[in-house]
Amino acid sequence: MDQRRKDQREKRLKDEIEKYRKENPKITEQFAPFKRKLAEVSLSEWEAIPEIGDYTQHKRNKMQARGLLCLLHLCLV
């Protein structure tokens, strides 16, 4: 009796885990088809992809410039 309950509980847990993994796939599983398609990209297409660069410094400089302009404006008023 105890063994039967244990087997049923393990089966139920296994089914729940399967269902959860089916509904919530891992990120690697979600991107697998896209990774496979990357193998088909030609060298010219790959080189045509623009570099994104690092815009964090640009944004910081922009924010500092705004702050300085505000300070200058307040000083002149």
Secondary structure, 3 states (H helix, E strand, C coil): CHHHHHHHHHHHHHHHHHHHHHHCCCHHHHHHHHHHHHCCCCHHHHHCCCCCCCCHHHHHHHHHHHHHHHHHHHHHC
